[in-house]
């Protein structure tokens, strides 16, 4: 009897591990070329005499030929301070090159026609809404947006924004920028379908960054991440009781899907919740669907949201 129990426990462990490792694919043989240029260093180290050389290397960043504008920018006191703090934090980017290599390998594993973009680091005066931009083979990373949560430059930023102004979150923002370009526009109207659309994007993030923690991927502060984990059943119950699943009111976006300091249940303890809780729930629904159905990542992306919901067998964690 003891042997039977031990065997069943081992079987359960193996099944559990199989589910957990579904996205841990072997990318070691996939060749990628990471080209990373530091425009931030080259530009702010330029002089009036060497500026023309910098312009030749980065013509896309110089829409006009009025050199006085760029010289004034280089010599601006505030920008010099921003550059000094950035280079202090990031004198070397070998860590990022390694992370980009692994990311690009995973992207190419699922999208064989993916062409690695040229990566350029720059400063944007802490434009946190555009930390990373990806388009037309060019990936731009604003390093001044990743100086650390407690940096003095972010003292007036809301907590939910500066929470992700960290070194560890760069690769997540890069992956999200790529995913946002790869995913078709969201034309869904019902709340449940919007949640699942966002859940699809989060599952692609799982695939592209299989070793990154869930908390880092969703971008929640630790206590709010814990709240999301512990409140999943209550959140789902609220959505059902308030008949929100098939509601098409666009106001639900701001309440539960958009980046925000907290989600708006209109309850006394809303401030304990993280923003984007609908994205979190959609993510769990998609994960449940993938665990309960033999579907590849490309097939998932081609599957309609309502079908995913029906076949997900989703049961919120208690």
Secondary structure as UniProt FT lines:
FT   HELIX           2..20
FT   TURN            21..23
FT   TURN            28..29
FT   STRAND          35..38
FT   HELIX           39..44
FT   TURN            48..50
FT   HELIX           51..57
FT   HELIX           59..61
FT   HELIX           67..75
FT   HELIX           77..89
FT   HELIX           94..110
FT   TURN            112..113
FT   STRAND          118..122
FT   HELIX           128..130
FT   STRAND          132..135
FT   TURN            136..137
FT   STRAND          138..142
FT   HELIX           143..145
FT   TURN            149..150
FT   HELIX           152..154
FT   TURN            155..156
FT   HELIX           159..162
FT   TURN            163..164
FT   HELIX           167..169
FT   HELIX           170..182
FT   HELIX           191..208
FT   TURN            209..211
FT   HELIX           214..218
FT   HELIX           222..230
FT   HELIX           232..241
FT   TURN            242..243
FT   TURN            245..246
FT   HELIX           251..252
FT   HELIX           253..257
FT   TURN            268..269
FT   HELIX           270..272
FT   HELIX           277..292
FT   HELIX           297..302
FT   HELIX           305..311
//
